[in-house]
């Protein structure tokens, strides 16, 4: 028979609360984008509940000595989902420019990527004080946006919403500043970790190429996620595409063994190739799956002259054949859907 104490731990384990917070984050955009005032109220209540669990799971971990390396990773990861999802939804309905979210998304994705790489390497880092302060202001900006959003729903409170609305951007601006500062100091304090061979492999694998099956497909899916996050602005899209190529080159130079002409774990080239596929192509329910399938087809079949591009020695040979596959997939998409 399970004791009451064990039952509490099973139900209220800190990691379970972290996952619960992430689920709330995923649901919030659907509620925010709904036209129902009741859905907006539910979204605000769920967000507050999620924010409370961030304190609650930390207290449980310390109180009952349930801290773990995985917990130190999953807790801030779910925080990011809880914050980024509603911010993206509010930007979508015009509360502020999407450009305010670019540095936040960039910092959170980069830090999460590094945390994951270092966790797999046997290193773990808890949240720093500046990171916690950043979370407080991010939470405050979301709560303020919720307050304005809900007040706009009712005729009797529109004047209050109109008075409160100008405060959203300044609070978000402070959150952005703290986000960048906390990210800089976190990465700077761990700068020696960037030199490891494991981190170089993880970078070239975009985090998924080390999986035991279908690494190319997983790498393409990572690239597709990057496409969905950046396609709203051509210059941002082009900068991220160029950045991935440069980062891959730097990481490849740090590999100790470069005898294999195209190691299976390197899939950053797939991410670049699928970004080439969707360059200047509108994203729809038709083009996204079709472009993904076309890219994977040409990447596997390698029609002329892709097979020859693959023979270029070193990193550029690895990258060139996927760029070629991306160009092959791009032509029909651009021709028929633009």
C-alpha positions in Angstrom: 0.0 0.0 0.0 1.4 3.4 -1.0 1.9 5.8 2.0 0.4 9.3 2.0 3.9 10.8 1.9 4.9 8.8 -1.2 1.6 9.7 -2.8 2.3 13.4 -2.3 5.8 13.1 -3.8 4.3 11.2 -6.8 1.7 13.8 -7.5 3.6 16.9 -6.4 7.1 16.1 -7.6 8.8 19.4 -8.7 9.4 18.0 -12.2 5.7 17.3 -12.5 4.8 20.9 -11.7 7.4 22.0 -14.2 5.7 19.9 -16.9 2.3 21.3 -15.8 3.6 24.8 -16.3 4.8 24.0 -19.8 1.3 22.6 -20.7 -0.3 25.8 -19.5 2.1 27.7 -21.7 1.1 25.7 -24.8 -2.6 26.3 -24.1 -2.4 30.1 -23.5 -2.1 31.3 -27.2 -5.3 29.4 -28.1 -7.2 31.1 -25.3 -5.7 34.5 -25.9 -6.5 34.4 -29.6 -10.1 33.3 -28.9 -12.8 35.9 -29.2 -14.4 34.8 -25.9 -13.9 37.1 -22.9 -14.3 34.0 -20.7 -11.4 32.4 -22.5 -9.3 35.5 -21.9 -10.1 35.3 -18.1 -9.2 31.6 -18.1 -5.9 32.4 -19.8 -5.0 35.0 -17.2 -5.9 32.6 -14.3 -3.9 29.8 -15.8 -0.9 32.0 -16.4 -1.0 33.1 -12.7 -1.3 29.5 -11.6 1.7 28.6 -13.8 3.8 31.5 -12.4 2.9 30.2 -8.8 4.1 26.7 -9.7 7.5 28.2 -10.6 8.0 29.1 -6.9 6.2 26.0 -5.7 8.4 23.4 -7.5 11.5 25.2 -6.3 10.3 25.1 -2.7 9.4 21.4 -2.9 12.8 20.6 -4.4 14.7 22.4 -1.6 12.3 21.3 1.2 12.4 17.6 0.4 15.9 17.5 -1.2 14.5 16.5 -4.6 16.9 18.7 -6.6 18.4 17.1 -9.7 20.3 17.9 -12.8 17.3 17.2 -14.9 15.2 19.4 -12.6 17.6 22.3 -13.0 17.2 22.0 -16.8 13.4 21.3 -17.1 12.4 24.1 -14.7 13.8 27.1 -16.7 12.8 25.3 -19.9 9.2 25.3 -18.9 9.4 28.8 -17.7 10.4 29.9 -21.2 7.3 28.2 -22.7 5.1 29.8 -20.1 6.5 33.3 -20.9 7.2 33.1 -24.6 3.9 31.6 -25.7 1.6 34.4 -24.4 4.1 37.1 -25.4 4.0 35.8 -29.0 0.2 35.7 -28.9 0.0 39.3 -27.6 2.4 40.4 -30.4 0.2 38.6 -32.9 -2.8 40.7 -32.0 -0.8 43.9 -32.1 0.0 44.7 -28.4 3.6 45.4 -29.4 6.0 44.8 -32.3 7.4 41.3 -32.8 10.8 42.9 -32.8 10.6 43.2 -29.0 10.4 39.4 -28.8 13.4 38.7 -31.1 16.1 39.2 -28.4 14.0 37.3 -25.8 13.5 34.3 -28.1 17.1 34.4 -29.2 18.4 34.5 -25.7 16.1 31.8 -24.4 16.7 29.4 -27.3 20.5 29.9 -27.1 20.7 29.4 -23.3 18.4 26.4 -23.5 20.5 24.8 -26.2 23.7 25.3 -24.2 22.1 24.0 -21.0 21.0 20.9 -22.8 24.5 20.3 -24.3 26.2 20.7 -21.0 23.7 18.6 -19.2 24.4 15.7 -21.6 28.1 16.3 -20.9 27.5 15.9 -17.2 27.4 19.6 -16.3 24.4 21.4 -14.8 23.8 25.0 -13.9 20.9 26.4 -11.8 19.2 29.7 -12.4 21.3 32.7 -11.5 19.9 35.7 -9.6 19.8 38.0 -12.6 18.0 35.2 -14.5 15.3 35.1 -11.7 15.0 38.9 -11.8 14.5 38.6 -15.6 11.7 36.1 -15.1 10.0 38.5 -12.6 9.9 41.3 -15.2 8.9 39.0 -18.0 6.1 37.7 -15.8 5.1 41.3 -15.0 5.0 42.3 -18.6 2.7 39.4 -19.4 0.4 40.1 -16.5 0.2 43.8 -17.5 -0.7 42.7 -21.0 -3.4 40.4 -19.6 -4.8 43.2 -17.5 -5.1 45.6 -20.5 -6.5 42.7 -22.7 -9.2 41.8 -20.3 -10.2 45.4 -19.4 -10.7 46.0 -23.2 -13.3 43.2 -23.2 -15.8 45.2 -21.2 -17.3 48.6 -22.0 -17.1 49.8 -18.5 -13.4 49.3 -18.2 -12.2 50.4 -21.6 -11.0 53.8 -20.2 -8.8 52.0 -17.6 -7.4 49.8 -20.4 -6.6 52.9 -22.5 -4.8 54.5 -19.5 -2.9 51.3 -18.6 -1.9 50.3 -22.2 1.1 52.7 -22.6 2.9 51.0 -19.7 3.1 47.6 -21.4 6.0 48.5 -23.7 8.3 50.2 -21.1 7.9 47.2 -18.7 8.6 44.8 -21.6 11.6 46.9 -22.5 13.0 46.4 -19.0 12.4 42.7 -19.3 14.2 42.6 -22.7 17.2 44.4 -21.1 17.4 42.0 -18.2 16.9 39.1 -20.5 20.0 40.1 -22.6 22.1 40.9 -19.5 21.3 37.7 -17.8 22.0 35.7 -20.9 25.3 37.4 -21.5 26.5 36.9 -17.9 25.3 33.2 -17.9 27.1 32.4 -21.1 30.2 34.4 -20.1 30.5 32.6 -16.8 30.4 29.3 -18.6 32.5 30.4 -21.5 35.1 27.6 -21.0 32.4 25.0 -21.7 32.2 26.2 -25.3 35.6 24.7 -26.1 34.7 21.1 -25.5 34.5 18.6 -28.3 31.1 17.4 -27.1 29.7 20.9 -27.4 31.0 21.1 -31.0 29.4 17.8 -31.8 26.1 18.9 -30.2 26.2 22.1 -32.2 26.7 20.3 -35.5 24.0 17.9 -34.5 21.6 20.9 -33.7 20.8 18.8 -30.6 19.0 16.1 -32.5 21.6 14.5 -34.8 22.9 12.4 -31.9 19.6 10.5 -31.7 20.0 6.9 -32.7 17.5 7.0 -35.7 16.6 9.3 -38.6 19.0 12.1 -37.6 18.5 13.8 -41.0 14.8 14.0 -40.6 15.1 15.4 -37.1 17.6 18.0 -38.3 15.2 19.0 -41.0 12.4 19.4 -38.4 14.6 21.6 -36.3 15.3 23.7 -39.5 11.5 23.9 -40.1 11.0 25.2 -36.6 13.5 27.9 -37.3 11.7 28.7 -40.5 8.4 29.1 -38.6 10.0 31.4 -36.1 11.8 33.7 -38.5 9.8 33.7 -41.8 7.9 36.8 -40.8 10.9 39.0 -41.7 13.2 38.4 -44.6 16.3 40.1 -43.0 15.9 38.1 -39.8 15.5 35.0 -41.8 18.6 35.7 -43.9 20.7 36.6 -40.8 19.7 33.3 -39.0 20.4 31.3 -42.2 23.9 32.9 -42.6 24.5 32.5 -38.8 23.8 28.8 -38.9 26.3 28.3 -41.8 29.0 30.2 -39.9 28.4 28.5 -36.6 28.6 25.1 -38.3 31.9 26.0 -39.8 33.4 27.1 -36.5 32.1 24.0 -34.7 33.4 21.7 -37.5 36.9 23.2 -37.2 37.0 22.0 -33.5 36.2 18.4 -34.3 39.2 16.1 -33.5 38.3 13.5 -36.1 37.4 14.9 -39.6 38.3 11.8 -41.6 34.6 10.9 -42.2 33.5 13.0 -45.2 29.9 13.3 -43.9 29.4 12.1 -40.3 25.8 11.0 -39.7 25.4 13.1 -36.6 26.0 16.4 -38.5 22.6 17.7 -39.4 23.0 21.5 -39.2 23.3 21.2 -43.0 19.8 19.8 -43.1 18.5 22.8 -41.1 20.3 25.1 -43.5 18.9 23.2 -46.6 15.3 23.4 -45.5 15.7 27.1 -44.8 16.8 27.5 -48.4 13.7 25.5 -49.4 11.4 28.1 -47.9 13.3 31.3 -48.8 10.7 33.9 -49.9 8.0 31.1 -50.0 4.7 31.8 -48.2 4.1 29.4 -45.4 0.7 27.7 -45.7 -0.9 24.4 -44.7 0.1 23.2 -48.2 3.6 24.7 -48.7 5.0 23.6 -45.3 4.5 19.8 -45.6 5.1 19.9 -49.3 8.4 21.8 -48.9 9.5 19.4 -46.2 8.7 16.3 -48.3 10.4 17.8 -51.4 13.6 18.7 -49.5 13.8 15.2 -47.9 13.3 13.6 -51.3 16.0 15.6 -53.0 18.3 15.3 -50.0 18.0 11.5 -50.1 18.0 11.0 -53.9 20.6 13.6 -54.7 19.9 14.4 -58.3 22.6 15.9 -60.6 24.7 17.8 -59.6 24.1 17.4 -55.9 26.0 14.1 -55.8 29.0 15.9 -57.1 28.7 18.8 -54.6 28.9 16.2 -51.9 32.4 15.4 -53.0 33.7 18.8 -52.1 36.1 18.2 -49.2 35.4 19.2 -45.6 32.6 21.2 -44.1 31.6 22.9 -47.4 31.0 19.6 -49.1 28.7 18.6 -46.2 26.8 21.9 -46.5 26.7 22.2 -50.3 24.7 19.1 -51.1 21.9 20.1 -48.7 21.9 23.6 -50.0 21.6 22.0 -53.5 18.6 19.9 -52.3 17.1 23.0 -50.8 17.4 24.8 -54.2 15.8 21.9 -56.0 12.9 21.9 -53.5 12.6 25.7 -53.6 12.0 26.0 -57.4 8.5 24.3 -57.5 7.4 26.0 -54.3 8.5 29.5 -55.5 7.1 28.9 -59.0 3.7 27.7 -58.0 3.0 29.5 -54.7 4.4 33.0 -55.1 
